[in-house]
């Protein structure tokens, strides 16, 4: 039976807001290998070594010389989207509105239980992925599912504490670049791309005070979602309050 792995990345900072988005991308080892070859081919064709959406969006780092070159930028993103969608079995997206979290946390002991914006968002994505991975395999837990989280985000220590305490589970934390090969973990790049596109959608919806699913989507997000199976949800004030009540969290 195939071994599955999930790779997790976030877009946005819990200390800056307005939205933090966590994405887990899941597939089999065979499909990840096929994806890796195709994704690296696109990177090499465009002369870059990795994908960091923050750098791409602002034409920094390896993308500095691309500033103002919209055909090149659009072509690169389109190729990555085309390469990413067919090889991922499941995508789990959770987004938290930072101000809403703070407001609910003033009424309930939310942080004491869930450990902060990053932790609650990343744990939401990880929990669904663990559940899906375990339900869809008959192999022992140690064999059938592996979780990898890109290391270095603010709030990660609290997230690690939460997962260990609540689920007795420890994902593997890795840098974006494989230290042995010098090449990126391309599954992290895929999670970064999907997280960025969803954060753009949620932030625009928040600014416009509209339902994100009724907004006009960016073409890149639309193309991604055409071939991806996505479980996505937004933790706004209503959802967070419902969570507090469900968990029977005490009021302050």
Order of alpha helices (4+ residues) and beta strands (2+ residues): beta-beta-alpha-alpha-alpha-beta-alpha-alpha-alpha-alpha-beta-alpha-beta-alpha-alpha-beta-alpha
